[in-house]
Amino acid sequence: MHPVSKMYKPLFILIILASGFWSCQSDPDTRWVARFNGVVITPVEFKNAYYQVIRQPQIYDGAETRERFLDELINRRLLANEAEISQLDTTEEFQFKKEAFLISCLKDAHYEAFIKPQLQINDSLVAEVHAYLSQDRHIQHLFYRDSLAARTAYYALQEGADWDSLARVTFENEQLKDSGGDLGWVTWEEMQYEMAMTAFRLPVDQISPPVRTTFGYHLLKVKNFHISPFHDPVEFARQRDHVSYLIGLKQGEVKAKEYIDRMSLQVELNPEVVQFTATQYNEFLNREKTPEVEMYSEDTEEPGADVSMWERRHDRLLTVNGEAITVGEFISYLPFLPAEVIRADFKVAMDYFLRDRGLAQEAIVDGLKEDPQVQVRSKLYNEFQLHLLARRQIMSENPVTPEAVRLAYENELVPKIQTHPFEEVESILFDYLNDIRRATLVPQAIAGLREKVTIEKNLDLMHETIDNLYIRNGSDNGV
């Protein structure tokens, strides 16, 4: 299978709604901001989806942005309808993703109901973290699984022990051994909350007391730091709510871990399947593909993850409180885990998956599965995935052939391509032709679908919906 680059994307591809949003109105709404052939996009649906767009600091709200996004929602719904007609909603891949998102969505509902009220966020903390967002720091760490070992090392360092010597006996990884536990240059967003706050408050060359994360216990030392010259008070005013949101996410991770630690989870492993999955997972991390990439490719005919893992998707990985969890359920949930968790290793990713699944089960017990926001977000996510399946089907019906790749080489479609042997550039040419194909076939298909229906838009209601969101939040930026 050739690797497929992802050149063609809608402008707002990031709104797959993997992050939570509960602050907007969730009452049933029979009004519409767009409709065609009996299909409607309600104000609540538009608001949920659009809110995720304007949460991104680089996206600014405006009439053109809103109207362009509404068109993308219409296009998505048209493609999703085509996917349902083709019964793509019955595929295993879709069902796995659908269930994985529901876990994430219910976990978010639990967060809003039980964890968010416990968070402590004030103006002083928001201003402090905003300053940290314009910095990066060069950090070393020593890592221990238990607090006693971490405290022992900390006291030894206070008595004059050598940091690098401790690193050589602490780490098994040769690079960490030789570098004194060097983590390189990191940003505040890349670290868990307690670790981030400690590292960014720490003076250069001072050693921190043990810091607990979900991985274990860390001693930190800052070697150097950089501050961006563009730290602007005006920008802070514009992004205040976004910074508060980031703090809430990180504090929520800590509170969720404390919550799940109090739950009674009886876990029984299936050793052979666990070993197999752990090996394949860690090999996946070591490939050139970044680990944050979703475990499925968008436009290919088969899963983009390690094929052997997908082939064993029905195997029981473990049992939690008597309920079997399969390999497919685990790998389907990976896109909803934080990037730093995915980068860590199989055990950390599995711990987070079990944590989120436990919180989702609690949410179901508390009746949150019927929450209108859970229903709306699930509908939008499922629609997003179905439109991707429709795009994939369009691409698979018009494949790049080996003959087309050879012809592109012979006609030197890419300048100076013939300075390299065909075998060396075959995959590059395939990707190039696939990009061209993707950038033309999908828009053509959408245009054809739009010609078959009469699309009505209620732009006044759309703008009123977002304007009311601003008024309720008391923000000039809508976030």
C-alpha positions as CSV (number, residue, x, y, z in Angstrom):
1,M,0.0,0.0,0.0
2,H,1.4,3.4,-1.0
3,P,1.6,6.1,1.6
4,V,-1.0,8.7,0.9
5,S,-0.2,12.3,1.7
6,K,-3.1,14.5,2.9
7,M,-3.0,17.6,0.7
8,Y,-6.7,18.1,0.1
9,K,-8.5,19.1,3.3
10,P,-11.4,21.4,4.0
11,L,-10.3,24.6,5.7
12,F,-11.9,23.5,9.0
13,I,-10.8,19.9,9.0
14,L,-10.0,20.2,12.7
15,I,-13.5,20.3,13.9
16,I,-13.9,16.6,14.3
17,L,-15.0,17.6,17.8
18,A,-12.6,15.4,19.8
19,S,-12.5,18.1,22.5
20,G,-15.4,18.9,24.7
21,F,-17.9,21.7,24.4
22,W,-20.8,22.0,26.8
23,S,-21.2,25.7,27.3
24,C,-23.7,26.3,24.4
25,Q,-27.4,25.9,24.5
26,S,-28.5,22.2,24.3
27,D,-32.3,22.5,24.1
28,P,-34.0,20.8,21.1
29,D,-34.3,23.3,18.2
30,T,-36.6,22.9,15.3
31,R,-35.3,26.0,13.5
32,W,-32.6,25.7,10.7
33,V,-29.7,27.6,9.4
34,A,-29.6,25.4,6.3
35,R,-31.8,22.7,4.7
36,F,-32.2,20.6,1.6
37,N,-34.3,17.6,0.7
38,G,-35.7,17.4,4.2
39,V,-32.2,17.5,5.8
40,V,-31.6,20.4,8.2
41,I,-28.7,21.9,10.0
42,T,-30.0,23.4,13.2
43,P,-28.5,26.4,15.1
44,V,-27.4,24.1,17.9
45,E,-25.5,21.9,15.5
46,F,-23.9,24.8,13.7
47,K,-22.9,26.4,17.0
48,N,-21.3,23.2,18.4
49,A,-19.3,22.7,15.2
50,Y,-18.3,26.4,14.7
51,Y,-17.3,26.9,18.3
52,Q,-14.5,24.4,17.8
53,V,-13.2,26.4,14.9
54,I,-13.1,29.7,16.7
55,R,-11.4,28.2,19.7
56,Q,-8.3,27.9,17.6
57,P,-6.2,31.0,18.2
58,Q,-5.3,31.4,14.5
59,I,-9.0,31.5,13.4
60,Y,-10.9,34.7,13.7
61,D,-14.6,35.0,13.5
62,G,-16.3,37.0,10.8
63,A,-19.2,36.9,8.4
64,E,-17.1,35.3,5.6
65,T,-15.7,32.7,8.0
66,R,-19.2,31.7,9.2
67,E,-20.7,31.5,5.8
68,R,-17.7,29.5,4.4
69,F,-18.0,27.1,7.3
70,L,-21.7,26.7,6.8
71,D,-21.0,25.6,3.2
72,E,-18.5,23.0,4.5
73,L,-21.1,21.6,6.9
74,I,-23.6,21.4,4.0
75,N,-20.9,19.6,1.8
76,R,-20.2,17.2,4.7
77,R,-23.8,16.4,5.2
78,L,-24.3,15.7,1.5
79,L,-21.3,13.3,1.4
80,A,-22.5,11.7,4.7
81,N,-25.9,11.0,3.1
82,E,-24.2,9.4,0.1
83,A,-22.2,7.2,2.6
84,E,-25.4,6.1,4.2
85,I,-27.0,5.3,0.9
86,S,-23.9,3.1,0.1
87,Q,-24.3,1.5,3.6
88,L,-20.8,2.7,4.6
89,D,-22.3,3.3,8.1
90,T,-22.4,-0.5,8.6
91,T,-18.7,-1.0,8.1
92,E,-16.7,-2.2,11.1
93,E,-14.3,0.7,10.9
94,F,-17.1,3.2,11.2
95,Q,-18.7,1.3,14.1
96,F,-15.4,1.1,16.0
97,K,-14.9,4.9,15.6
98,K,-18.5,5.7,16.5
99,E,-18.1,3.8,19.8
100,A,-14.7,5.3,20.5
101,F,-16.0,8.8,20.1
102,L,-19.0,8.0,22.3
103,I,-16.6,7.1,25.1
104,S,-14.7,10.4,24.6
105,C,-17.9,12.3,24.5
106,L,-19.3,10.7,27.7
107,K,-15.9,11.3,29.4
108,D,-16.3,15.0,28.5
109,A,-19.9,15.0,29.9
110,H,-18.6,13.5,33.1
111,Y,-15.9,16.2,33.2
112,E,-18.4,19.0,32.9
113,A,-20.8,17.5,35.5
114,F,-18.3,16.4,38.2
115,I,-14.8,17.5,37.5
116,K,-15.0,21.0,36.1
117,P,-16.7,22.4,39.2
118,Q,-13.6,21.4,41.2
119,L,-11.1,23.3,39.0
120,Q,-9.4,26.4,40.4
121,I,-8.7,29.0,37.7
122,N,-8.3,32.6,38.4
123,D,-7.1,35.7,36.5
124,S,-3.7,35.5,38.1
125,L,-3.2,31.9,36.9
126,V,-4.5,32.7,33.4
127,A,-2.0,35.6,33.1
128,E,0.8,33.4,34.4
129,V,0.1,30.6,31.9
130,H,-0.3,33.1,29.0
131,A,3.2,34.3,29.7
132,Y,4.4,30.6,29.6
133,L,2.8,30.1,26.3
134,S,5.3,32.5,24.7
135,Q,8.3,30.5,26.2
136,D,10.1,27.3,25.6
137,R,12.4,25.6,28.1
138,H,15.3,23.2,27.8
139,I,14.6,20.6,30.5
140,Q,16.3,17.6,32.1
141,H,14.5,15.1,34.3
142,L,15.1,12.1,36.4
143,F,12.2,9.6,36.4
144,Y,11.0,7.2,39.1
145,R,8.1,4.9,39.4
146,D,7.5,5.5,43.1
147,S,7.6,8.5,45.4
148,L,10.2,6.9,47.8
149,A,12.8,6.5,45.1
150,A,12.1,10.0,43.8
151,R,12.4,11.6,47.3
152,T,15.6,9.6,48.0
153,A,17.2,10.9,44.8
154,Y,16.1,14.5,45.6
155,Y,17.6,14.4,49.1
156,A,20.8,12.9,47.6
157,L,21.0,15.8,45.1
158,Q,20.5,18.3,47.9
159,E,23.5,16.7,49.7
160,G,25.7,17.1,46.6
161,A,25.1,14.0,44.5
162,D,25.9,14.4,40.8
163,W,22.9,14.7,38.5
164,D,24.5,13.0,35.5
165,S,25.6,10.1,37.7
166,L,22.1,9.5,38.9
167,A,20.8,9.7,35.4
168,R,23.1,6.9,34.3
169,V,21.8,4.5,37.0
170,T,18.2,5.7,36.7
171,F,17.5,5.3,33.0
172,E,17.6,2.2,30.9
173,N,17.4,4.2,27.7
174,E,21.0,4.9,26.5
175,Q,20.1,8.4,25.1
176,L,18.6,9.5,28.5
177,K,21.5,7.9,30.3
178,D,24.1,9.8,28.3
179,S,22.2,13.1,28.2
180,G,21.3,13.4,31.9
181,G,17.7,12.7,31.2
182,D,17.5,15.5,28.6
183,L,14.0,16.2,27.3
184,G,15.1,18.9,24.9
185,W,13.2,22.1,24.3
186,V,9.6,21.8,25.4
187,T,6.5,24.1,25.6
188,W,4.0,24.4,28.4
189,E,1.3,22.8,26.3
190,E,3.4,19.6,25.8
191,M,3.6,18.7,29.4
192,Q,1.1,17.5,32.0
193,Y,-0.2,20.2,34.3
194,E,1.9,19.8,37.5
195,M,5.0,19.1,35.5
196,A,4.4,22.1,33.3
197,M,3.8,24.5,36.1
198,T,6.8,23.3,38.0
199,A,9.1,23.4,35.0
200,F,8.1,26.9,34.0
201,R,8.3,28.3,37.5
202,L,11.7,26.8,38.1
203,P,14.8,29.0,38.0
204,V,17.6,27.9,35.7
205,D,19.8,25.1,37.2
206,Q,17.6,24.7,40.3
207,I,16.3,21.2,41.0
208,S,12.6,20.6,41.7
209,P,11.2,18.4,44.5
210,P,9.5,15.3,43.1
211,V,6.6,16.1,40.7
212,R,3.8,13.5,40.2
213,T,2.4,12.8,36.8
214,T,0.4,9.9,35.4
215,F,3.7,8.4,34.3
216,G,5.3,8.4,37.8
217,Y,7.5,10.9,39.6
218,H,10.0,13.4,38.1
219,L,12.8,15.6,39.3
220,L,13.2,18.5,37.0
221,K,16.0,20.9,36.1
222,V,15.9,23.8,33.7
223,K,19.0,24.3,31.6
224,N,17.9,27.4,29.6
225,F,14.8,29.1,28.3
226,H,13.7,31.4,25.5
227,I,11.0,34.0,25.6
228,S,9.2,35.1,22.4
229,P,9.6,38.9,21.8
230,F,5.9,39.0,20.7
231,H,4.4,38.7,24.1
232,D,1.6,41.3,23.7
233,P,-0.9,42.4,26.3
234,V,-3.4,43.1,23.6
235,E,-3.0,39.5,22.4
236,F,-3.5,38.3,26.0
237,A,-6.9,40.1,26.1
238,R,-7.8,38.4,22.9
239,Q,-6.8,34.9,24.0
240,R,-7.7,35.0,27.7
241,D,-10.6,32.5,27.4
242,H,-8.5,30.2,25.2
243,V,-5.7,30.1,27.9
244,S,-8.3,29.4,30.6
245,Y,-9.6,26.6,28.4
246,L,-6.1,25.0,28.2
247,I,-5.6,25.3,31.9
248,G,-9.0,23.6,32.5
249,L,-8.0,20.7,30.2
250,K,-4.8,20.1,32.0
251,Q,-6.3,20.5,35.5
252,G,-9.1,18.2,34.4
253,E,-6.6,15.5,33.5
254,V,-5.3,15.6,37.1
255,K,-8.8,15.5,38.6
256,A,-9.9,12.7,36.3
257,K,-6.9,10.6,37.4
258,E,-7.8,11.2,41.0
259,Y,-11.4,10.2,40.3
260,I,-10.6,7.0,38.5
261,D,-8.1,6.0,41.2
262,R,-11.0,5.9,43.6
263,M,-13.0,3.6,41.4
264,S,-12.8,-0.2,41.7
265,L,-11.7,-1.6,38.3
266,Q,-11.0,-5.4,38.2
267,V,-8.7,-5.9,35.2
268,E,-7.8,-9.3,33.8
269,L,-5.2,-9.3,31.0
270,N,-5.0,-11.6,28.0
271,P,-1.2,-12.0,28.1
272,E,-0.5,-13.1,24.6
273,V,-2.7,-10.4,23.0
274,V,-1.4,-7.7,25.3
275,Q,2.2,-8.6,24.4
276,F,1.4,-8.7,20.7
277,T,-0.5,-5.3,20.8
278,A,2.2,-3.7,22.9
279,T,4.9,-4.8,20.5
280,Q,3.1,-3.6,17.4
281,Y,2.1,-0.3,19.1
282,N,5.7,0.5,20.1
283,E,6.9,-0.4,16.7
284,F,4.3,1.9,15.2
285,L,5.6,4.8,17.4
286,N,9.1,4.3,16.0
287,R,8.1,4.7,12.4
288,E,8.5,7.9,10.4
289,K,4.7,8.6,10.7
290,T,4.0,10.7,13.7
291,P,2.3,8.9,16.5
292,E,-0.5,11.4,16.8
293,V,-1.8,10.4,13.3
294,E,-5.1,8.6,13.5
295,M,-4.9,4.8,13.2
296,Y,-6.8,4.9,9.9
297,S,-6.0,6.6,6.6
298,E,-8.7,8.7,5.1
299,D,-8.6,7.9,1.4
300,T,-7.2,4.4,1.2
301,E,-9.2,1.2,1.1
302,E,-7.8,-0.3,4.3
303,P,-6.8,0.8,7.8
304,G,-3.7,3.0,7.9
305,A,-2.5,1.5,11.2
306,D,-0.4,-1.6,11.5
307,V,-2.4,-4.1,9.5
308,S,-1.6,-6.9,11.9
309,M,-3.2,-5.0,14.7
310,W,-6.3,-4.3,12.7
311,E,-6.5,-8.0,11.6
312,R,-6.7,-8.9,15.3
313,R,-9.3,-6.3,16.1
314,H,-11.8,-8.8,17.5
315,D,-9.2,-10.5,19.9
316,R,-9.9,-9.9,23.6
317,L,-7.2,-7.6,24.9
318,L,-8.4,-7.6,28.5
319,T,-11.5,-7.8,30.7
320,V,-12.6,-5.0,33.0
321,N,-15.2,-5.8,35.6
322,G,-16.2,-8.8,33.5
323,E,-16.6,-7.0,30.2
324,A,-14.2,-7.9,27.4
325,I,-12.3,-5.1,25.6
326,T,-10.9,-5.9,22.1
327,V,-7.8,-4.8,20.3
328,G,-10.1,-2.9,17.9
329,E,-11.7,-0.9,20.7
330,F,-8.3,0.2,22.0
331,I,-6.7,1.2,18.7
332,S,-9.9,3.1,17.7
333,Y,-9.7,5.2,20.8
334,L,-6.1,6.3,20.3
335,P,-7.0,9.5,18.3
336,F,-8.8,10.8,21.4
337,L,-5.8,10.5,23.7
338,P,-3.4,13.5,24.3
339,A,-0.4,13.5,22.0
340,E,2.1,13.1,24.9
341,V,0.2,10.0,26.0
342,I,0.4,8.4,22.6
343,R,4.1,9.2,22.3
344,A,4.8,7.6,25.7
345,D,4.3,3.8,25.3
346,F,1.6,1.2,25.1
347,K,1.0,0.9,28.9
348,V,0.5,4.7,29.3
349,A,-1.9,4.8,26.4
350,M,-3.8,1.8,27.8
351,D,-4.0,3.3,31.3
352,Y,-5.6,6.5,29.8
353,F,-8.0,4.4,27.7
354,L,-9.2,2.5,30.7
355,R,-9.5,5.7,32.7
356,D,-11.6,7.4,30.0
357,R,-13.7,4.3,29.6
358,G,-14.3,4.1,33.3
359,L,-15.4,7.8,33.4
360,A,-17.7,7.1,30.4
361,Q,-19.3,4.2,32.3
362,E,-19.9,6.5,35.3
363,A,-21.5,9.0,32.9
364,I,-23.9,6.4,31.6
365,V,-24.9,5.4,35.1
366,D,-25.6,9.1,35.8
367,G,-27.9,9.3,32.7
368,L,-25.5,11.5,30.7
369,K,-25.8,9.4,27.6
370,E,-29.2,11.1,27.0
371,D,-27.7,14.6,27.4
372,P,-28.7,16.7,24.4
373,Q,-25.1,17.8,23.9
374,V,-23.9,14.2,23.8
375,Q,-26.5,13.5,21.2
376,V,-25.5,16.6,19.1
377,R,-21.8,16.0,19.3
378,S,-22.2,12.3,18.4
379,K,-24.3,13.2,15.4
380,L,-21.7,15.7,14.2
381,Y,-18.8,13.3,14.7
382,N,-20.5,10.4,13.0
383,E,-21.4,12.7,10.1
384,F,-17.8,13.8,9.8
385,Q,-16.5,10.2,9.7
386,L,-19.2,9.2,7.1
387,H,-18.2,12.1,4.9
388,L,-14.6,10.8,5.1
389,L,-15.7,7.3,4.0
390,A,-17.6,8.9,1.1
391,R,-14.4,10.7,0.0
392,R,-12.5,7.5,0.3
393,Q,-15.0,5.7,-1.9
394,I,-14.8,8.4,-4.5
395,M,-11.0,8.0,-4.5
396,S,-11.1,4.2,-4.7
397,E,-13.4,4.3,-7.7
398,N,-10.8,6.4,-9.6
399,P,-7.4,4.9,-8.6
400,V,-4.0,6.0,-9.8
401,T,-2.7,3.2,-12.0
402,P,0.9,2.0,-12.4
403,E,0.6,3.0,-16.0
404,A,-0.3,6.6,-15.0
405,V,2.7,6.7,-12.7
406,R,5.0,5.5,-15.5
407,L,3.5,8.0,-18.0
408,A,4.0,10.8,-15.5
409,Y,7.7,9.8,-15.2
410,E,8.2,9.5,-19.0
411,N,6.5,12.9,-19.6
412,E,8.5,14.5,-16.8
413,L,5.3,15.8,-15.1
414,V,7.5,16.8,-12.2
415,P,10.5,18.9,-13.3
416,K,13.8,17.0,-13.4
417,I,12.2,13.8,-12.1
418,Q,14.1,11.8,-14.7
419,T,17.4,12.6,-13.0
420,H,16.5,9.8,-10.6
421,P,15.8,6.1,-11.5
422,F,12.1,5.4,-11.8
423,E,12.1,2.9,-8.9
424,E,13.4,5.7,-6.5
425,V,10.7,8.2,-7.3
426,E,7.7,5.9,-8.1
427,S,6.1,6.4,-4.7
428,I,6.7,10.2,-4.9
429,L,5.0,10.3,-8.3
430,F,2.1,8.2,-6.9
431,D,1.6,10.7,-4.1
432,Y,1.8,13.6,-6.5
433,L,-0.8,12.1,-8.8
434,N,-3.0,11.2,-5.8
435,D,-2.9,14.8,-4.5
436,I,-4.0,16.1,-7.9
437,R,-6.7,13.5,-8.0
438,R,-7.9,14.3,-4.5
439,A,-8.0,18.0,-5.2
440,T,-10.2,17.5,-8.2
441,L,-12.4,14.5,-7.8
442,V,-13.9,15.3,-4.4
443,P,-14.8,18.9,-5.2
444,Q,-16.3,17.6,-8.5
445,A,-18.4,15.1,-6.6
446,I,-19.6,17.7,-4.1
447,A,-20.5,20.0,-6.9
448,G,-22.6,17.3,-8.6
449,L,-24.4,16.6,-5.3
450,R,-25.2,20.2,-4.8
451,E,-26.7,20.5,-8.3
452,K,-29.2,17.8,-7.4
453,V,-30.7,19.6,-4.4
454,T,-32.1,23.0,-3.6
455,I,-30.2,24.4,-0.7
456,E,-31.8,27.0,1.5
457,K,-29.7,29.1,4.0
458,N,-31.0,31.2,6.9
459,L,-27.9,33.4,7.3
460,D,-29.7,35.9,9.6
461,L,-30.4,33.1,12.1
462,M,-26.8,31.7,11.7
463,H,-25.3,35.1,12.5
464,E,-27.8,35.7,15.4
465,T,-26.8,32.3,16.8
466,I,-23.1,33.1,17.0
467,D,-23.7,36.7,18.1
468,N,-25.7,35.4,21.0
469,L,-22.9,33.1,21.9
470,Y,-20.6,36.1,22.2
471,I,-23.1,38.0,24.3
472,R,-23.5,35.1,26.7
473,N,-19.8,34.5,27.1
474,G,-19.1,38.2,27.5
475,S,-16.2,37.9,25.0
476,D,-15.1,39.9,22.0
477,N,-13.7,36.8,20.4
478,G,-16.6,34.4,20.8
479,V,-14.6,32.0,22.9
